[in-house]
Each structure stands twice: as C-alpha cells, then as structure tokens.
C-alpha cells in the first residue's frame, strides 16, 4: 500500500526546493486539518495541547497523525519534523 502511495506521489512532484513553498507542496497530499496538525506536532506540541487548541478529542488528533504518517511515509514526530525541515530548507 505504501508503495502505491509513494508511486502516485512521485509522479506529481517537481523535486525543486523553494523554501516553505516546497514543504507546503509536499504537505499538499494532506487535508487542511491534517496539515495543521502535522505542523503543530512537528513543532513539538503534544496531542493533548493540539486537541485543546482545535477543540477536538485526543483520539481524533491521533487518528489524523496516523493518516499523516501513512501519507508522508514517516513513522514518528521526529521523522515528520525532519521531513518538514528538510523540505522547507529552514533549520529551527
């Protein structure tokens, strides 16, 4: 399944790094909600804090992160943060 997603994602990508635009383009496979949760999680915000800020349950945050990890082929917040940092070209 991940191979299929990776293949599909690879066909539409230009492969150019253009700062934050590149990270946003890479995150384009995500829904608006998944993208916002991914950015918050990558910044180190806890699931509980994300849930409180977005007025959703912690379980919903976990579900969105599961989808984010699957779509972006990462296995942890650390990998997610690294991927976003690498794609944006910025080092925080």
C-alpha positions in Angstrom: 0.0 0.0 0.0 2.8 2.5 0.9 4.5 1.6 -2.4 1.3 2.7 -4.3 1.1 6.0 -2.4 4.8 6.6 -3.0 4.5 5.9 -6.7 1.5 8.2 -7.0 3.1 11.0 -5.0 6.3 10.7 -7.1 4.6 11.4 -10.4 3.3 14.9 -9.5 6.3 16.2 -7.7 8.8 18.6 -9.4 11.5 17.9 -6.9 12.6 21.5 -6.6 13.2 23.1 -3.2 11.6 26.5 -2.9 11.7 27.2 0.8 8.4 26.9 2.7 6.5 26.6 -0.6 8.3 23.2 -1.1 7.2 22.0 2.3 3.7 23.1 1.7 3.7 21.5 -1.7 4.9 18.2 -0.1 2.2 18.5 2.6 -0.3 19.1 -0.2 -1.2 15.4 -0.1 -2.8 16.1 3.3 -6.1 17.7 4.1 -6.2 21.1 5.7 -6.8 19.6 9.1 -4.0 17.0 8.7 -1.6 19.7 7.5 -2.3 21.9 10.5 -2.0 19.0 13.0 1.2 17.8 11.3 2.8 21.3 11.6 1.8 21.5 15.3 3.1 18.0 16.0 6.4 18.7 14.2 6.8 21.8 16.3 6.7 19.7 19.4 3.1 20.3 20.5 1.6 17.4 22.5 -1.5 15.6 21.3 -3.4 16.9 24.3 -2.4 20.5 23.5 -3.3 20.1 19.8 -6.7 18.7 20.8 -7.4 21.6 23.2 -6.4 24.2 20.7 -8.5 22.7 17.9 -11.4 21.7 20.1 -11.2 18.0 19.1 -10.5 14.9 21.1 -7.0 13.5 21.7 -8.2 10.3 19.8 -9.1 12.4 16.8 -5.6 14.0 16.8 -4.1 10.5 17.0 -6.2 9.4 14.0 -5.1 12.4 12.0 -1.5 11.8 12.8 -1.9 8.2 11.8 -3.1 9.4 8.4 -0.3 11.9 8.1 2.4 9.3 8.9 0.9 7.0 6.4 0.6 9.6 3.6 4.1 11.0 4.2 5.7 7.7 4.9 7.2 8.6 8.3 7.0 6.7 11.5 7.3 9.3 14.2 7.1 13.0 15.1 10.8 13.2 14.9 10.8 12.0 11.3 7.9 14.3 10.5 9.7 17.3 11.9 12.9 16.4 10.0 11.0 15.9 6.7 9.2 19.3 7.1 12.5 21.0 8.0 14.3 19.4 5.1 11.6 20.3 2.6 11.4 23.9 3.8 15.2 24.4 3.8 14.9 26.1 7.2 16.7 24.8 10.3 14.9 25.7 13.6 
